[in-house]
Amino acid sequence: DPASVVAYAPDGTPHPIAQAWPGATRIAAMQVSRDGTRMAALVRDGTRPAMWIAGVVRDGDGTPVALGEPVLLTELEGDGIALGWLDAATVAAVVGDGDQRYVHDQPVGGLGSTTTAPLDAVDLAGGNQPGMVRLRDATGGLYVQRGGSWQRLAGGVRVLASQQGTPR
């Protein structure tokens, strides 16, 4: 239920998020920005897949309590599969359209770009270098982009993690 988003504190305490994704009928993926101020989501608005962003509203203790008004970043060429922040101002998504997968890089407030991705890509994470994207496929293969193609670096990967907070 896109309107029933819950944030969990480190101790497991649930914090329901008010005003989460009004108008969305489905959420494929969500991720908070590294600085904790924005939430990006791959949503479906009726029959249209899209990437939205909203501000995270916090109380005086810093606990998230609501999302701001969502803003459409871009409509997608297919169903959203995975989402990740590449840097402070760029969100990327793995998108599936039939038997093809794409990576769509979308700067907040800018023009996005789309490149093909490995056919069975299921997860995405940004790296610590600007523009670096890592993909994981359904069999645990880890890929990075080198020029115009994706190079497999490793196998047996179960989870791609993103560093939260400001890198030091």
N, C-alpha and C positions, 0 to 999 in steps of 0.2 A: 504494500500500500504506500504509494509515494507521499501521502500526507502523514504517515506514521513513522517518521525518522526518529531514531533514538541515539543519543551519544552516551558512551559509557566512560565513566571515570576510571583511573588506573585501578581502583579497588573494586570495580565491577558495578558501582552504583549507576543505575540508568537515569538519564536526563532526557525526557521527551522534548523534541524540537518542534516549536510552534511554526505554523505557516510554511511547512516544508513542501516545496514543489507544487503549488496550486496549478491545476490544469494538466498536469502530467498523468498519464494513464499507466505508465510502466517506467521503472528505473532499471537500467542494465548494469550501471556502475556509478560509483560516487567516489570522490577523493577530496580531502581538505588540502589546501595549499600549504607549503612548507611553513609559512609564517602564521598559519591558523586563522587567517582573516577571510578567506573565500572558500566556497565549496563548488566544485564542478561536478556535473552529472551528465550521463548519457541517458536521455529520456525518450519516451514516445509520447507525442502530443496528438492523441487520436491515432491516425495512421502514419504520422510523419516522424521519423527518427531525427533527433537533434541533440546538440550539445548546449547545455545551459550553465550559467554561473550565477551565484548569489553570495552576498556577504554573510558572514557568520556574526550573529548578534550575541553578545556575552553579557552576563550580569556583572556586578561589582567585584565578584570573586573570580571572574574569568571563566565561569562555567557557560558553555554554549546553551542558549535558551530558544533561539529562533533563527530562521534564515530570512534575509532581506528579499526584496522583490527579485525574482529570477529574471535574467537577461539572456536572450538567445545569442549564443556565440556563432553558431552555424547550423544549418540543416546538413544532415549526413546522407551519403550516397547509398547507405544500407544500414542494417541493424548494428547498433553499438555493442561491442563485446567486452572491451577493457578500456581503462582510462588512467592517465597519469599526468602529473605536473612535470614538465621537463625543466623548468626554471621558474622564477618568480612571476613571469608573465606569459608563459606558453603552456597550453594543455595539449596532450596528444591522445588519440583514440585508435584502437583497433576496430575496424568496421568490416562487416561481412556483407557481401552482396552476391547471393547465389553461391557459386563455387570459387569466388575470388575474395581475397582479404586485402585491406588497405590500411595504411597508417595515415591518419589525418592530423597534421600539426596545426594548431590554431592559436596564434598570439591573441591575447585579450585586447580587443579594439583594433585588430589588424586583419590582413588577408591571410587565409590559411593555405596550406599546400597538402597534396595527397600523393603518396607513393605506394607501390605495390608492397605486399608483405608476404611472408611465408604462408602457404595455404592453410595450415592448421594452427596459426598464431592464436593464443587464448589469453595472454597476459602481456602487460606493458609496464615498464618503469623507466623513469628518467634517470640519467646518470649524474655524476658530480661535475661533468664538463658541459658547457652550453651545447644544446642540440643533441646530446647523446641519448639515444633510445635503446633500450634492451627489450627484446621480445622473448617470450617463452612459448613453445608450441605444446600441443596436447600430449606429446610423448616425453616432455621434459627437456627438449633441446633449447639452448640459450643462443640467441642471435643478436648481433650488432650490425649496424649498417656500415658498409665500406664502399664509398662511391655510390654507384647506382644499384648495388646488390646487397643482400643480407648474407653474412658469414656466420656459420654455426661455430660457436666457441667451446661449448661444453654440452654434456648430456646429463640426465639424472637430476635436473633442477626441479624441485617441487614447488617453490614459492619465489616470486620476485618481490623484494621489499624496497620501499622508498624511505629515504632518510627524512625524518620530520625535524622541523626547526632549522635554524640557520647553520649551515656547515661551518665548522671551525678549522 
